[in-house]
Amino acid sequence: MNSAINFNPQSNQLEMEIEFINSSGEIINDFDLMIKQNSFGIGPDVPCSKHGITYPAPFETSKV
């Protein structure tokens, strides 16, 4: 998984970009993302599973 937090000046918000990489050769299921509390107060506005996270097929990549 690769991720980055960027500022979007059009929406005046921080956005997290995540790239999931399935290099296992197996189907991924029952997966959710949890973000720990941090000193900046940055976190998701709703549970991450409601943001359209898709499970990549074997040897593929899924961006959110």
N, CA, C and O of each residue as an XYZ file, in Angstrom:
256
protein
N       0.842     -1.162      0.000
C       0.000      0.000      0.000
C       0.893      1.232      0.000
O       1.869      1.303      0.747
N       0.560      2.183     -0.825
C       1.214      3.491     -0.848
C       0.154      4.537     -0.530
O      -1.001      4.386     -0.927
N       0.527      5.582      0.172
C      -0.441      6.626      0.470
C       0.248      7.986      0.539
O       1.458      8.088      0.742
N      -0.559      9.016      0.364
C      -0.068     10.385      0.460
C      -1.227     11.278      0.885
O      -2.381     11.011      0.550
N      -0.916     12.332      1.618
C      -1.926     13.320      1.996
C      -1.567     14.614      1.274
O      -0.451     15.119      1.390
N      -2.531     15.136      0.531
C      -2.331     16.350     -0.260
C      -3.410     17.370      0.083
O      -4.509     17.006      0.500
N      -3.092     18.634     -0.091
C      -4.065     19.710      0.095
C      -4.687     20.056     -1.246
O      -3.979     20.303     -2.222
N      -6.018     20.073     -1.292
C      -6.742     20.432     -2.503
C      -7.234     21.872     -2.341
O      -8.166     22.106     -1.571
N      -6.647     22.835     -3.034
C      -7.048     24.232     -2.860
C      -8.463     24.518     -3.364
O      -9.090     25.474     -2.910
N      -8.974     23.715     -4.286
C     -10.327     23.941     -4.801
C     -11.380     23.629     -3.749
O     -12.366     24.357     -3.627
N     -11.183     22.547     -2.980
C     -12.142     22.190     -1.933
C     -11.701     22.677     -0.561
O     -12.455     22.579      0.407
N     -10.463     23.210     -0.471
C      -9.897     23.700      0.781
C      -9.842     22.594      1.836
O     -10.089     22.841      3.016
N      -9.515     21.371      1.401
C      -9.455     20.224      2.295
C      -8.208     19.386      2.020
O      -7.615     19.429      0.942
N      -7.841     18.623      3.046
C      -6.796     17.623      2.854
C      -7.422     16.377      2.247
O      -8.552     16.022      2.583
N      -6.702     15.718      1.361
C      -7.199     14.497      0.734
C      -6.136     13.418      0.853
O      -4.947     13.675      0.667
N      -6.578     12.208      1.164
C      -5.655     11.085      1.237
C      -5.805     10.254     -0.022
O      -6.904      9.831     -0.379
N      -4.692     10.029     -0.684
C      -4.671      9.178     -1.869
C      -4.023      7.861     -1.467
O      -2.939      7.848     -0.885
N      -4.685      6.761     -1.775
C      -4.203      5.436     -1.375
C      -4.151      4.534     -2.597
O      -5.048      4.549     -3.439
N      -3.097      3.756     -2.676
C      -2.946      2.781     -3.756
C      -2.731      1.406     -3.108
O      -1.751      1.190     -2.395
N      -3.654      0.496     -3.369
C      -3.546     -0.869     -2.854
C      -2.926     -1.748     -3.930
O      -3.347     -1.714     -5.086
N      -1.937     -2.527     -3.551
C      -1.260     -3.421     -4.488
C      -1.430     -4.850     -3.988
O      -1.020     -5.175     -2.874
N      -2.031     -5.697     -4.808
C      -2.208     -7.101     -4.454
C      -1.168     -7.918     -5.212
O      -1.366     -8.261     -6.378
N      -0.073     -8.223     -4.554
C       0.957     -9.028     -5.188
C       0.948    -10.461     -4.669
O       1.909    -11.205     -4.863
N      -0.144    -10.843     -4.007
C      -0.213    -12.166     -3.388
C      -0.626    -13.266     -4.361
O      -0.347    -14.440     -4.118
N      -1.285    -12.901     -5.454
C      -1.795    -13.922     -6.360
C      -3.111    -14.511     -5.891
O      -3.663    -15.393     -6.548
N      -3.625    -14.034     -4.756
C      -4.895    -14.502     -4.199
C      -5.905    -13.364     -4.193
O      -5.527    -12.195     -4.271
N      -7.185    -13.701     -4.101
C      -8.235    -12.695     -3.999
C      -8.245    -12.135     -2.580
O      -8.170    -12.894     -1.614
N      -8.338    -10.808     -2.447
C      -8.402    -10.158     -1.141
C      -9.865     -9.880     -0.818
O     -10.611     -9.391     -1.666
N     -10.272    -10.193      0.408
C     -11.615     -9.834      0.868
C     -11.575     -9.594      2.366
O     -10.566     -9.866      3.016
N     -12.667     -9.087      2.914
C     -12.768     -8.763      4.338
C     -11.626     -7.864      4.792
O     -10.919     -8.179      5.750
N     -11.452     -6.757      4.107
C     -10.354     -5.837      4.379
C     -10.923     -4.456      4.648
O     -11.820     -4.009      3.934
N     -10.420     -3.778      5.660
C     -10.802     -2.391      5.907
C      -9.569     -1.636      6.363
O      -8.600     -2.241      6.824
N      -9.599     -0.360      6.242
C      -8.476      0.505      6.563
C      -8.800      1.269      7.838
O      -9.884      1.840      7.959
N      -7.879      1.286      8.783
C      -8.060      2.045     10.017
C      -6.957      3.095     10.100
O      -5.794      2.805      9.819
N      -7.325      4.314     10.487
C      -6.370      5.404     10.610
C      -6.234      5.733     12.094
O      -7.227      6.047     12.751
N      -5.032      5.663     12.619
C      -4.794      5.967     14.030
C      -4.933      7.463     14.294
O      -4.738      8.290     13.403
N      -5.277      7.791     15.547
C      -5.295      9.194     15.933
C      -3.889      9.743     15.814
O      -2.910      9.030     16.036
N      -3.796     11.024     15.460
C      -2.489     11.637     15.302
C      -2.521     13.053     15.845
O      -3.594     13.591     16.119
N      -1.380     13.648     16.001
C      -1.282     14.979     16.609
C      -1.850     16.085     15.720
O      -2.057     17.203     16.190
N      -2.101     15.793     14.456
C      -2.653     16.790     13.537
C      -4.178     16.762     13.491
O      -4.785     17.659     12.905
N      -4.811     15.761     14.091
C      -6.269     15.645     14.055
C      -6.794     15.238     12.696
O      -7.945     15.522     12.366
N      -5.959     14.571     11.897
C      -6.358     14.163     10.554
C      -6.973     12.767     10.625
O      -6.400     11.853     11.218
N      -8.133     12.618     10.017
C      -8.793     11.322      9.985
C      -9.908     11.338      8.968
O     -10.251     12.395      8.440
N     -10.480     10.186      8.685
C     -11.562     10.115      7.690
C     -12.848     10.728      8.230
O     -13.092     10.729      9.437
N     -13.673     11.254      7.312
C     -14.948     11.844      7.708
C     -16.023     10.784      7.912
O     -16.994     11.024      8.629
N     -15.870      9.631      7.302
C     -16.768      8.475      7.477
C     -15.883      7.224      7.494
O     -14.707      7.310      7.139
N     -16.414      6.068      7.896
C     -15.586      4.853      7.837
C     -14.996      4.653      6.447
O     -15.664      4.883      5.440
N     -13.752      4.226      6.402
C     -13.036      4.112      5.128
C     -13.733      3.197      4.138
O     -13.612      3.399      2.930
N     -14.459      2.198      4.617
C     -15.141      1.281      3.705
C     -16.242      1.981      2.911
O     -16.690      1.445      1.897
N     -16.690      3.157      3.341
C     -17.729      3.899      2.619
C     -17.157      4.810      1.542
O     -17.911      5.498      0.855
N     -15.846      4.824      1.386
C     -15.214      5.670      0.377
C     -14.952      4.933     -0.924
O     -14.215      5.439     -1.771
N     -15.522      3.770     -1.108
C     -15.377      3.068     -2.380
C     -14.093      2.296     -2.521
O     -13.593      2.125     -3.633
N     -13.546      1.825     -1.413
C     -12.342      1.008     -1.500
C     -12.692     -0.288     -2.196
O     -13.620     -0.990     -1.793
N     -11.960     -0.600     -3.228
C     -12.172     -1.859     -3.939
C     -10.967     -2.756     -3.731
O      -9.843     -2.283     -3.559
N     -11.208     -4.026     -3.748
C     -10.139     -4.990     -3.559
C      -9.516     -5.302     -4.908
O     -10.216     -5.748     -5.817
N      -8.237     -5.083     -5.057
C      -7.621     -5.372     -6.357
C      -7.548     -6.875     -6.616
O      -7.369     -7.674     -5.696
N      -7.687     -7.235     -7.874
C      -7.546     -8.629     -8.285
C      -6.092     -9.050     -8.105
O      -5.218     -8.196     -7.950
N      -5.820    -10.346     -8.122
C      -4.432    -10.788     -7.986
C      -3.502    -10.101     -8.992
O      -3.796    -10.023    -10.184
N      -2.391     -9.613     -8.482
C      -1.345     -8.953     -9.267
C      -1.816     -7.649     -9.928
O      -1.275     -7.242    -10.956
N      -2.832     -6.994     -9.330
C      -3.319     -5.716     -9.853
C      -3.269     -4.657     -8.769
O      -2.978     -4.956     -7.611
N      -3.558     -3.402     -9.151
C      -3.513     -2.259     -8.242
C      -4.856     -1.531     -8.281
O      -5.481     -1.417     -9.335
N      -5.291     -1.041     -7.120
C      -6.534     -0.300     -7.020
C      -6.243      1.038     -6.343
O      -5.666      1.063     -5.256
N      -6.632      2.141     -6.966
C      -6.411      3.469     -6.377
C      -7.715      3.993     -5.821
O      -8.790      3.784     -6.384
N      -7.591      4.685     -4.691
C      -8.760      5.324     -4.058
C      -8.439      6.788     -3.910
O      -9.260      7.553     -3.404
